[in-house]
Amino acid sequence: MLHEPLHFRFPRSVNIQWHSENAAPREPTSNEGLSWHLRHAVHCNCCHLPGEVARELGRRQIFAYVSDPK
């Protein structure tokens, strides 16, 4: 686990292939929803984490760092 808040260092863009292969769960458990949002943040940069998700990740002390893979 990395100990930095999640943030991006590259312009917003949609990873269409990732989205087509990874639909968000319809009625996820808390863990399923958090897992999907973390994977989404790593593989796609189309939007910020929802506030509720970011707060829950912080409450659980789950942090990640995403940067442009050059």
N, C-alpha and C positions, 0 to 999 in steps of 0.2 A: 504494500500500500504506500503510495506517495503522500506526502504531507503538505500539499499545496492546493489551494482552491482551483477548481476547474476553470480554465480560461483558454481562449483561442488566440493564436498569433497569425492568422491568415484570414483573408476575406471570406465572408459567408458564401457558401455554395451548397448545392444539393447533390448528394450522391444517389442518383436515380437507381443505379443497379442495387445498391445496398437496401434502399427503401423497398424495391420490388421483391427482394428476397427476405425481408425482415419486417413483416407487418407488426404494428404495435398490438399487444395482446388486448382482447376485447374486454375482459373483466379480470384484470390481473390481481394477484395477491400483491401485497406491498413489496415483497422481495422480487417478484417477477417484473413489476413496474420499474423498480429501481435498476434492476439488471438491464432491462431494455433501454432505458434512458442513458445509462453509462455506455453501453455498446453503441448507441446512436451518437453520443457525443464523440466517441473515438472514430467512428467510421463516416460520419456525415457532419457537416457544419452548417446546416440550414437554419437553425434557430438556437436560442439560449435554452438552458434547462428551465422548466417551469419552476416558479418560486417554491411551490410545495415540495417538489422533488429535491431542489437544492437545500432547503431547510432540513429535510429528512436525512439527506446524505451527511450534512453537517452534524446533525444530532447523533448519527451513528459513527461519526468521525471517519467517514469514507471520503477520500480526496483523490483527485486525479489531475494530471497535467497533460494537456494535448497541445502539440505544436506542429508546425509544418514539416513533414518528412522530406528533407532535402537531401 
